[in-house]
Amino acid sequence: MLIRVRPIAISVAVVFFFGLSIVGLFNGLASFTCCKRAFIGAALAYLATSLAVNIVNAVLTSAIIDSHTNRQQKETQRAS
């Protein structure tokens, strides 16, 4: 039920890498400069996406746990 972090983060990082490299090339930067900046941007995008997906997973896990505990409490109240 949880979201897989790595595939999403890698996809976002790849999009950022190519996006930043294309923007750099259109602005007249050297290829090596575009590559360095795109790599750094992709690494930061990977880290930010990983953090965001982990936060979403924590929220989902908490909601699932709350749902199960509420269901168990209702069942024990009905049995009493």
N, C-alpha and C positions, 0 to 999 in steps of 0.2 A: 504494500500500500504506500510505502514511502517512495519519494522521488529519487531516482538515481542521479548522483551529483556529477560524476565524471563526464558522462556523455554530453550533458547540457553545458557544462563549463568549457569543454573542449570546443563544442560548436560555437559558442559565443566568442571564444578566444580566436578561432579561425576567422570568423566574420570581422572581428576587430583588426586582426593582422592585415587582411587584404584591404579592408576599408581605409585604415591608416596609411598603408603603403600607396594606395591609389591617390589619396588626398595629397600625400607628400610629393608624388611624382607630378601631379598637376600643378603644384605650387613651385616646381622647378628645383626641388632638392636633388642632391646626388643620390644614386641608388643605394649606396652603403648607408647614408644617413637615414633614408626612408626605411631601410631594413632594420636598423638599430631601433629607431623610434617605434616602428610597427611591432617589433619583438617585445619591447618594454610595455607597450600598450596592451598587447595580447596577454602578457604575463599578469598585468594588473587586472585586466578583464577576467582572466581565469580565477584569480584570487577573489575578486569581488563577487563573481557569480557563484563560486563555491561557498562563500560565506552566506550569501543570500539564500541559496538552496538549502543549506544546513539550517538556517533560521526557519525556513518554511517547514522543513522536516520536523524540527522541534515543536512547532506549533501544531502540526498535524498529529504528532505522537501524543502531545498533551490532550488534544481534543478526543483522540481515540480512547485514551485512558479514562478521561472524564466520562465519556459515553458509556464505557463498560462498567465503571463504578456506579454510575447513576442507574443503569439497568439492573445491576446486582442489588442495589439498595431497594429498588422498586419490587423486585422479586422477593426479597426477604420480608418486606412490609406486607406483601400480599399473603405470604405463607404464615405470617403471625396471626 
